[in-house]
């Protein structure tokens, strides 16, 4: 395992991190025995960073992670997140503090190493907003982030109380200038953002010809300029950048179903990912190539895997020693982007 420093904090994270979210499903619907087996193997392989959130599985991830850490007698570097709801906008700072204090009880620890805000900053909310597709989690106005009694104030209180060593945010939506304003405030030490072969725009200008649903406007570079590290989420494009997916095989039985609920959209994602099948060669899998791509960016601190089984952990950690991407590989990746991953351009 290799380790990288998280921005200017001095905190060292393993290049591969353990994501305990809904997409993998292990810490939401798995057994304690499986949770101990998979996380135990990850720790044995040198993974030191674990990412969870109060909203993953409606607190199940934190609760199960706490039980697993107790059973393993382990204390890795832990990140958890706050999801502010519409009924809390009158006291966002208080909601942030209360949420993390409750998370600490579920996790069985006195502090977390990183506490993040999960809500994306937004210029406005739809009038009469009552909740999103999975609940009341909402886009937050910038004054609710940076204003008096806002989220940043809550994070500051947590640091002062010793309940969070570092803080940051994990929701990057379409209103990029607001995300950048949070980094400019100097209050964020860690960003979570997607950065993968299907959408590389968090780390580079949008490639010519490539159409993506959301342009992340090179926010990795901006975060690094302001002393923040970055944890990459969805490095495998919600699991389609794998040999199994592009071969048409079914996902793991415990894997989250968000991406597969729309069969047509899932098939399209797999087809786009199939444009990178050429990267799986010489003892390197497609998933390992995707991880290597993310780690090539100097602003990346750790790449989060959504592990459901021991072999998933071993494959992702194996990316560090597998044959690395070459200049020829990168040139072919660029050609795939220019061809819009096999789809006709639609004017975007």
Secondary structure by P-SEA (a helix, b strand, c coil): cccccccccccccccbbbbccccccccccccaaaaaaaaaaaaaacccbbbbccccccaaaaaaaaaaaaaaccccbbbbbbbbcccccccaaaaaaaaaaaaaaaaccccccbbbbcccccccccccccccccccccccccccccccccaaaaaaaaaaaccccbbbbcccccaaaaaaaaaaaccccbbbbbbccccccccccccccccccccccaaaaaaaaabbbbbbccccccccccccccccccccccccccccccaaaaaaaaaaaacccccccccccaaaaaaaaaaccccccbbbbbcccaaaaaaaaaccccccccaaaaaaaaaaaaaccccccccc
